[in-house]
C-alpha cells in the first residue's frame, strides 16, 4: 500500500522567500518586499434544481482568485513606490491602450510591458530554492497608503501595500 505522506517534516519558515518580477523594470521593488499574502482560490458552486430535493451543488467550472498582495518597504528615494506607481499610471493612460494589449503578444519587444509574471520562490530552512509560485499576467490595481508619523519614538520603517490581479498561478 502506497502512502501520500511526505518524508519531509520540516515546516516552511515565513521568512524564506524571494520575489522576482522583472529585474530590469522593478529591481528595487523585488528587493524590498517584506510580506506576501498568497491569494486563495475558489470554485463557485452552481445550485441545480433536482426533482423533489431543494438543489444539487455542481462545480461552477471557473476558478476565481483573490488579490496577490505585498507589503513593501519604502526606501528614502521612494524608488520602490515610484516603480509601482509609474506602472499603475502607465496602465491608465489612453495612449497606452494599444501597447497594453500588444504587450501580451510574445513577439512584442516593448521595453515597458503592461503585464508581468511575478515569481515567488520559497526557500528551504537552509535558504536553498525549493518551490516556485508563478503568477501569470499580473497587473497592479492598488498602490496603498504611505503613513507618515512624527510621533513615533522608535525607528519603524514604512511599509506600503501593493495589490495585483493575475490570470492564474502554478506551483513548480
Residue pairs with C-beta under 8 A, 6 or more apart in sequence:
10 124
10 125
12 122
13 123
13 125
16 122
16 123
16 124
16 125
16 127
17 36
17 120
17 121
17 122
17 123
18 30
18 120
18 121
18 123
18 129
19 29
19 30
19 33
19 36
19 70
19 118
19 119
19 120
19 121
20 30
20 118
20 119
20 121
21 29
21 30
21 116
21 117
21 118
21 119
21 138
22 113
22 116
23 30
25 83
25 87
25 112
25 113
25 116
26 83
26 84
26 87
26 116
28 75
28 79
28 80
28 83
29 72
29 80
29 83
29 84
29 162
32 72
32 73
32 74
32 75
32 80
33 70
33 71
33 72
33 73
34 71
34 72
34 73
34 159
35 70
35 71
35 159
36 68
36 69
36 70
36 71
36 120
37 67
37 68
37 69
37 70
38 68
38 120
38 133
39 65
39 66
39 67
39 68
39 69
40 65
40 66
41 63
41 64
41 65
41 66
42 63
42 64
43 59
43 60
43 61
43 62
43 63
43 64
44 60
44 62
44 64
45 57
45 58
45 59
45 60
46 57
46 58
46 59
46 60
47 55
47 56
47 57
47 58
48 55
48 56
48 57
48 58
49 55
49 56
50 56
63 168
65 166
65 168
65 169
67 141
67 142
67 163
67 164
67 165
68 118
68 135
68 138
68 163
68 164
68 165
68 166
69 161
69 162
69 163
69 164
70 161
70 162
70 163
70 164
71 159
71 160
71 161
72 80
72 81
72 84
72 159
72 160
72 161
72 162
73 80
73 157
73 158
73 159
74 80
74 81
74 146
74 157
74 158
74 159
74 160
81 143
81 146
81 160
84 140
84 143
84 162
85 143
87 140
88 140
88 141
88 143
90 96
90 112
90 114
91 100
91 114
91 139
91 140
96 114
99 110
99 112
99 114
100 114
100 115
101 114
102 108
102 110
103 110
103 113
103 114
103 115
104 114
104 115
104 137
114 139
115 137
115 138
115 139
116 137
116 138
117 134
117 135
117 136
117 137
117 138
118 134
118 135
118 138
118 164
118 166
119 132
119 133
119 134
119 135
120 132
120 133
120 135
121 129
121 130
121 131
121 132
121 133
122 129
122 130
122 131
122 132
122 133
123 129
123 130
124 130
131 171
131 172
132 171
132 172
133 169
133 170
133 171
134 169
134 170
134 172
135 164
135 166
135 168
135 169
136 166
136 167
136 168
136 169
136 170
137 166
137 167
138 164
138 165
138 166
139 164
139 165
139 166
140 162
140 163
140 164
141 163
141 164
141 165
142 161
142 162
142 163
143 160
143 161
143 162
144 160
144 161
144 162
144 163
145 160
145 161
146 158
146 160
147 158
148 158
